[in-house]
Amino acid sequence: MTNETVKKVEELVKNADILFDGIDIRASDMMYKFHEYAAKYRKPVIVGYDLAGTAMIAVYRYDKKEMTPLNGDITPEKIEQFKTIKGDYKEGRITEGQFIDYVNHTITGAIDPFKVPVEQLQQLVNKKVEETRTPQMGTTSRLIGGLAIETVKQILLGNEVKDVIAVDLPTAIRKVNPSLLVKIGFMLKALDVIKERGKNVDAMLNNLNSV
C-alpha cells in the first residue's frame, strides 16, 4: 500500500459512523489497516462472509470498548509475513495457487468451523490443486446485505447485537438435510485436506526462507 492509500483509508474510517469490511482476503494488509484505524477512531465494523449458501457477518464493536484490530484473530506479525509472501507472488517466486493456499491457511478470522456448511466442506475436499477461485452464490451475498442492514439498524437504535450472525439458507429451505454424521464425515475429510495444505504451506515458506 502506498502512503497516499493509507491516508485515504484513515480519512474514510475517521469520517464514517459505521463501517463495512468487504475487502478481499488477497488484500489482507489493507483489511488489517482498515480495522486498525477503526479501533483507533472507535468505529463499529461489520464484516461479511459468504460460505456457499451460508451468509455470515462478524461485528466488531470498536465503539464500545478498546479492542485490538480484529480482536486479535490476526496479528501484526502475520500481516508482515503476508506482505512478504504477497511480494513473492507478485514477483513470480510462487504461484497464485500457492499464494491462495497460504492466505487460506494463515489469515483466519471469525469463522467458526462448526458453522461452515456441508457444501463448503465438499468444495474444500474436492478442490483441485490449480483452482484459485471459490464458487460464490448470489443469494448468499444478498442475504449478507439483509443481515448487515438489520445489524446497522439495531446498532443505531442502541441495541446490543451478536458478535457473529450466521444464516444457512439451503438448510432452512431443504426438506431433508445432510445428517450430523454426514457433516462430521466431511469435516474430518476437510481436516485432512487442511493438514496437507498446511504441510505444503510450511514447505513453501521454508523454501522461500532458504533462498
C-alpha positions as CSV (number, residue, x, y, z in Angstrom):
1,M,0.0,0.0,0.0
2,T,1.2,3.5,-0.8
3,N,1.2,6.2,1.8
4,E,-1.5,8.0,-0.1
5,T,-3.7,4.9,0.0
6,V,-3.2,4.6,3.8
7,K,-4.1,8.2,4.3
8,K,-7.3,7.7,2.2
9,V,-8.2,4.7,4.3
10,E,-7.7,6.6,7.6
11,E,-9.8,9.6,6.3
12,L,-12.6,7.2,5.2
13,V,-12.7,5.5,8.6
14,K,-12.4,8.7,10.6
15,N,-15.4,10.3,8.9
16,A,-17.7,7.2,9.0
17,D,-20.3,6.3,11.6
18,I,-20.4,2.5,10.8
19,L,-18.0,0.7,8.5
20,F,-18.4,-2.4,6.2
21,D,-15.5,-4.6,5.5
22,G,-15.8,-6.2,2.1
23,I,-12.1,-6.3,1.5
24,D,-10.8,-9.4,-0.4
25,I,-8.6,-11.7,1.6
26,R,-5.9,-11.2,-1.1
27,A,-5.6,-7.7,0.3
28,S,-5.4,-8.7,3.9
29,D,-2.8,-6.0,4.6
30,M,-5.4,-3.4,3.6
31,M,-8.0,-5.2,5.7
32,Y,-5.8,-5.1,8.8
33,K,-5.1,-1.4,8.3
34,F,-8.8,-0.7,7.9
35,H,-9.5,-2.4,11.3
36,E,-6.5,-0.7,12.9
37,Y,-8.0,2.7,12.1
38,A,-11.5,1.5,13.1
39,A,-10.1,0.6,16.5
40,K,-8.2,3.9,16.8
41,Y,-11.2,6.0,16.0
42,R,-13.7,3.7,17.8
43,K,-15.9,2.9,14.8
44,P,-18.0,-0.3,14.6
45,V,-17.2,-2.6,11.7
46,I,-19.4,-5.3,10.0
47,V,-17.6,-8.0,8.1
48,G,-19.4,-10.2,5.6
49,Y,-18.5,-13.8,4.8
50,D,-20.2,-15.9,2.1
51,L,-19.7,-19.6,2.8
52,A,-21.5,-21.4,0.0
53,G,-25.2,-21.0,1.0
54,T,-24.4,-19.7,4.4
55,A,-24.4,-15.9,5.0
56,M,-22.3,-14.8,8.0
57,I,-21.4,-11.5,9.4
58,A,-19.0,-10.7,12.2
59,V,-19.4,-7.5,14.2
60,Y,-16.5,-5.7,15.8
61,R,-17.7,-3.1,18.3
62,Y,-14.7,-0.9,18.5
63,D,-17.0,1.9,19.5
64,K,-18.0,0.0,22.7
65,K,-14.6,-0.9,24.2
66,E,-10.9,-0.8,23.5
67,M,-10.1,-3.8,21.2
68,T,-7.1,-4.9,19.2
69,P,-7.8,-5.0,15.4
70,L,-10.0,-8.0,14.5
71,N,-10.0,-8.8,18.2
72,G,-6.6,-10.4,17.9
73,D,-7.7,-13.0,15.4
74,I,-5.0,-11.8,13.1
75,T,-1.7,-10.4,14.4
76,P,0.5,-7.7,13.1
77,E,3.3,-10.3,12.7
78,K,1.0,-12.4,10.4
79,I,0.3,-9.3,8.3
80,E,4.0,-8.5,8.0
81,Q,4.6,-12.1,6.8
82,F,1.6,-11.8,4.4
83,K,3.1,-8.7,2.8
84,T,6.3,-10.6,2.2
85,I,4.5,-13.6,0.7
86,K,2.4,-11.3,-1.4
87,G,5.6,-9.7,-2.8
88,D,6.9,-13.2,-3.6
89,Y,3.7,-14.0,-5.5
90,K,3.8,-10.7,-7.5
91,E,7.4,-11.3,-8.4
92,G,6.7,-14.8,-9.6
93,R,8.5,-16.8,-6.9
94,I,5.3,-18.6,-6.0
95,T,2.2,-19.5,-8.0
96,E,-1.2,-18.0,-7.5
97,G,-2.4,-21.3,-6.1
98,Q,0.4,-21.3,-3.5
99,F,-0.4,-17.8,-2.5
100,I,-4.1,-18.6,-2.1
101,D,-3.3,-21.7,-0.1
102,Y,-1.1,-19.6,2.2
103,V,-3.7,-17.0,2.7
104,N,-6.5,-19.5,3.4
105,H,-4.2,-21.4,5.8
106,T,-2.7,-18.5,7.6
107,I,-5.1,-15.5,7.6
108,T,-8.0,-16.6,9.7
109,G,-10.8,-14.5,11.2
110,A,-14.1,-15.1,13.0
111,I,-15.2,-18.1,11.0
112,D,-16.3,-20.9,13.3
113,P,-15.6,-24.3,11.6
114,F,-18.9,-25.7,13.0
115,K,-20.8,-23.0,11.1
116,V,-19.2,-24.0,7.8
117,P,-22.0,-25.7,5.7
118,V,-21.7,-29.1,4.1
119,E,-21.5,-27.5,0.6
120,Q,-18.4,-25.5,1.6
121,L,-16.7,-28.6,3.1
122,Q,-17.5,-30.6,-0.1
123,Q,-15.9,-27.8,-2.2
124,L,-12.8,-27.8,0.0
125,V,-12.4,-31.6,-0.2
126,N,-13.0,-31.8,-4.0
127,K,-10.9,-28.6,-4.8
128,K,-8.3,-29.2,-7.5
129,V,-4.7,-28.0,-6.9
130,E,-4.9,-25.5,-9.7
131,E,-8.2,-23.9,-8.6
132,T,-7.8,-20.4,-7.3
133,R,-11.4,-19.3,-7.1
134,T,-14.2,-20.4,-4.7
135,P,-17.7,-20.5,-6.2
136,Q,-20.0,-17.9,-4.6
137,M,-23.8,-17.7,-4.6
138,G,-25.6,-14.5,-5.5
139,T,-28.4,-15.4,-3.0
140,T,-25.8,-15.6,-0.2
141,S,-24.4,-12.1,-0.9
142,R,-28.0,-10.7,-0.9
143,L,-28.6,-12.4,2.4
144,I,-25.5,-10.8,3.8
145,G,-26.8,-7.5,2.7
146,G,-30.0,-8.1,4.6
147,L,-28.2,-9.2,7.7
148,A,-25.9,-6.1,7.5
149,I,-28.8,-3.7,7.2
150,E,-30.6,-5.1,10.2
151,T,-27.4,-5.1,12.2
152,V,-26.9,-1.4,11.3
153,K,-30.5,-0.6,12.4
154,Q,-30.0,-2.3,15.7
155,I,-26.7,-0.5,16.4
156,L,-28.3,2.8,15.5
157,L,-31.2,2.0,17.9
158,G,-28.6,1.5,20.6
159,N,-29.4,-2.3,20.9
160,E,-26.7,-4.9,21.6
161,V,-26.0,-7.3,18.7
162,K,-24.4,-10.7,18.4
163,D,-20.7,-10.8,17.6
164,V,-21.3,-13.4,14.9
165,I,-24.6,-13.9,13.0
166,A,-25.0,-16.8,10.5
167,V,-27.9,-18.0,8.4
168,D,-27.7,-21.2,6.4
169,L,-30.2,-20.6,3.6
170,P,-30.2,-24.1,1.9
171,T,-30.6,-25.8,5.3
172,A,-33.5,-23.6,6.1
173,I,-35.2,-24.4,2.7
174,R,-34.4,-28.1,2.1
175,K,-37.0,-30.5,3.5
176,V,-34.2,-33.1,4.1
177,N,-30.8,-32.0,5.1
178,P,-27.5,-34.0,5.5
179,S,-27.3,-35.7,8.8
180,L,-24.9,-34.7,11.6
181,L,-22.9,-37.8,10.8
182,V,-22.5,-36.9,7.2
183,K,-21.4,-33.4,8.1
184,I,-18.9,-34.8,10.6
185,G,-17.6,-37.1,7.9
186,F,-16.9,-34.1,5.6
187,M,-15.4,-32.2,8.4
188,L,-12.9,-35.0,9.0
189,K,-12.1,-35.2,5.3
190,A,-11.7,-31.4,5.2
191,L,-9.4,-31.5,8.2
192,D,-7.1,-33.9,6.4
193,V,-7.1,-31.5,3.4
194,I,-6.3,-28.6,5.7
195,K,-3.4,-30.5,7.3
196,E,-2.0,-31.4,3.9
197,R,-2.3,-27.8,2.8
198,G,-0.5,-26.7,6.0
199,K,2.4,-29.0,5.2
200,N,2.6,-27.6,1.7
201,V,2.5,-24.0,3.0
202,D,5.2,-24.8,5.6
203,A,7.4,-26.3,2.9
204,M,6.9,-23.3,0.6
205,L,7.8,-20.9,3.5
206,N,10.9,-22.9,4.2
207,N,12.0,-22.8,0.6
208,L,11.4,-19.0,0.4
209,N,13.4,-18.5,3.6
210,S,16.3,-20.6,2.3
211,V,16.6,-18.5,-0.9
